[in-house]
């Protein structure tokens, strides 16, 4: 019984020492975050390129639909 108590006391002391050292290491850690955002021209960003492509496709579709809208054929019944 004495050996079990001594063993438990030793293990708890070891756990406390290890935990206190871990906390000390975490508190001493320095974290630095740097970002390198390069703000290029607006026309080089992918969102604006996608908007331009969609607008170009829409214009082409409108032109083709406008050309097909008028029918110059004669239907004889």
C-alpha positions as CSV (number, residue, x, y, z in Angstrom):
1,X,0.0,0.0,0.0
2,X,2.9,2.4,0.8
3,X,4.5,1.7,-2.5
4,X,1.3,2.5,-4.3
5,X,0.9,5.8,-2.5
6,X,4.5,6.7,-3.2
7,X,4.1,5.8,-6.8
8,X,1.0,7.9,-7.1
9,X,2.6,10.8,-5.4
10,X,5.6,10.6,-7.7
11,X,3.5,10.3,-10.8
12,X,1.3,13.3,-9.8
13,X,4.4,15.4,-9.0
14,X,5.9,14.4,-12.4
15,X,2.7,15.3,-14.1
16,X,2.6,18.7,-12.4
17,X,6.2,19.5,-13.4
18,X,5.6,18.4,-17.0
19,X,2.4,20.5,-17.2
20,X,4.1,23.6,-15.8
21,X,7.0,23.3,-18.2
22,X,4.5,22.8,-21.1
23,X,2.6,26.0,-20.0
24,X,5.9,27.9,-19.8
25,X,6.9,26.8,-23.3
26,X,3.5,27.8,-24.7
27,X,3.7,31.2,-23.1
28,X,7.2,31.9,-24.4
29,X,6.3,31.0,-28.0
30,X,6.2,33.9,-30.4
31,X,4.0,33.7,-33.5
32,X,4.5,36.1,-36.3
33,X,2.2,36.2,-39.3
34,X,3.2,38.1,-42.4
35,X,1.3,38.2,-45.6
36,X,2.4,39.3,-49.0
37,X,-0.7,40.5,-50.7
38,X,0.1,42.1,-54.0
39,X,-2.7,44.3,-55.2
40,X,-2.3,44.3,-59.0
41,X,-4.4,46.1,-61.5
42,X,-8.2,45.4,-61.3
43,X,-8.3,43.8,-64.8
44,X,-5.8,41.1,-63.8
45,X,-8.0,39.8,-61.0
46,X,-9.8,36.5,-61.8
47,X,-13.2,37.8,-60.7
48,X,-13.1,40.7,-63.2
49,X,-11.8,38.4,-66.0
50,X,-14.8,36.1,-65.4
51,X,-17.2,39.0,-65.4
52,X,-15.7,40.2,-68.7
53,X,-16.0,36.7,-70.3
54,X,-19.6,36.3,-69.2
55,X,-20.5,39.8,-70.6
56,X,-18.8,39.0,-73.9
57,X,-20.7,35.7,-74.2
58,X,-23.9,37.6,-73.4
59,X,-23.3,40.2,-76.1
60,X,-22.6,37.5,-78.7
61,X,-25.8,35.7,-77.8
62,X,-27.8,38.9,-78.0
63,X,-26.4,39.7,-81.4
64,X,-27.1,36.2,-82.7
65,X,-30.7,36.3,-81.3
66,X,-31.3,39.7,-82.8
67,X,-30.2,38.5,-86.2
68,X,-32.4,35.5,-86.1
69,X,-35.5,37.4,-84.8
70,X,-36.4,38.8,-88.3
71,X,-37.6,36.3,-90.7
72,X,-37.8,37.5,-94.4
73,X,-39.2,34.2,-95.7
74,X,-42.7,34.0,-97.2
75,X,-45.0,31.3,-96.1
76,X,-47.6,30.3,-98.7
77,X,-50.6,28.4,-97.4
